[in-house]
Amino acid sequence: MTRFGRVPLLDRYVARELATHALAGFVVVLAIFLVTRLSTLLSDAAIGGLPGRVVVRLLTLRTVMALPSLLPAVLYVGVLLAINRLSRDREILAMTTAGVTPGRLERAVLGFALCAAVGIAVLSFVGRPWAAARFDQVRDQAIADSGLDDVTPGVFYELHSPSHEVVFAESRSVVDRSLLENVFVQRRSEEGITVFSARYAVEAQDAVSGSHVLILKEGVQYDLQPEGEKHTVTEFERLTMRRPVAPVEEDLRQRSLSARALVAARNPAALAELQWRIAMPVSAVLLCLLAVPLGRSDPRGGRAARVFLAAILYVTYRALLGTAKSWVADGLVPPAAGLWPVHGACLLTALGLGRAQRAVGA
């Protein structure tokens, strides 16, 4: 058998087929992810009003965070398509005639999967925490730098705070562009709703804390009880409101920690995040092995049935991984067990499907 760089010819051929189909699947999966994630980012009031270049940076960082989760699915689809193509074009039959056993083909796929898993492990343990920490920095800095200059008149803005303030400005002053005219602010709390209506609004920076404040001028404050039984009206010449800072997502905080920090934390949520990072490269290998028997086309069977089975097995596997992670985070499952029973079930399913396929001579 010809060798180049100590890699057998069969392994190189199979790897090229798998990589080609996986790349095509990656383009499709990435496009779907970018569209859905972009709409999510833009729907975030704290992010949607930021400049486009900042949104692009945040979207890029979100993509890096998601790559360890996306790539196992991409590999699964790539192996399914590649094996199906080799089977449909009778190339697997030709390999068998030439003495290539099914186990030899599986070892070639396994070699490709292990190489891909190394890259996924690097993204999971290095890229994911770096991107999560950087996402927090970029978002917080952009929100801190943004001000009333970024507010578009005629648009409602919801601020990130426990009170969920809503800000609306009718227009911008012609004389001073830093002033907003006819400003409306609504604040919700357990005590009721407070509505501020001011003729002007301007932003300033607190000299002591350095935080941004919103100054309302020539306005009225309405305090309304939840049942609408009582309300209070207060006029003011000048009212200062502190702008809330976007809170740090707890899940994002866990993602930004290094593996050493997660181990040192020794709390269920941190250990669940560590288990998830380990699960991504492991799932990539297991899904590739699972896709081999599923990708083999059977002239006597329906192709749609195999596609349906492949989709059901993938969705079930990922759903069980997510559930197991939640159970570890909630302390319902010991961290030592973690997600490994789910991996074990996937491995047994892949081995069982491969054995059944050999038994019927598929």
Secondary structure, 3 states (H helix, E strand, C coil): CCEECCEEHHHHHHHHHHHHHHHHHHHHHHHHHHHHHHHHHHHCHHHHCCCHHHHHHHHHHHHHHHHHHHHHHHHHHHHHHHHHHHHHCCHHHHHHHCCCCHHHHHHHHHHHHHHHHHHHHHHHHHHHHHHHHHHHHHHHHHHHHCCHHHCCCCCCEECCCCCCCEEEEEEECCCCCCCEEEEEEEEEECCEEEEEEEEEEEEEECCCCCCEEEEEEEEEEEEECCCCCCEEEEEEEEEEEECCCCCCCHHHHHHCCCHHHHHHHCCHHHHHHHHHHHHHHHHHHHHHHHHHHHHCCCCCCCHHHHHHHHHHHHHHHHHHHHHHHHHHHCCCCCCCCCCHHHHHHHHHHHHHHHHHHHHHCC
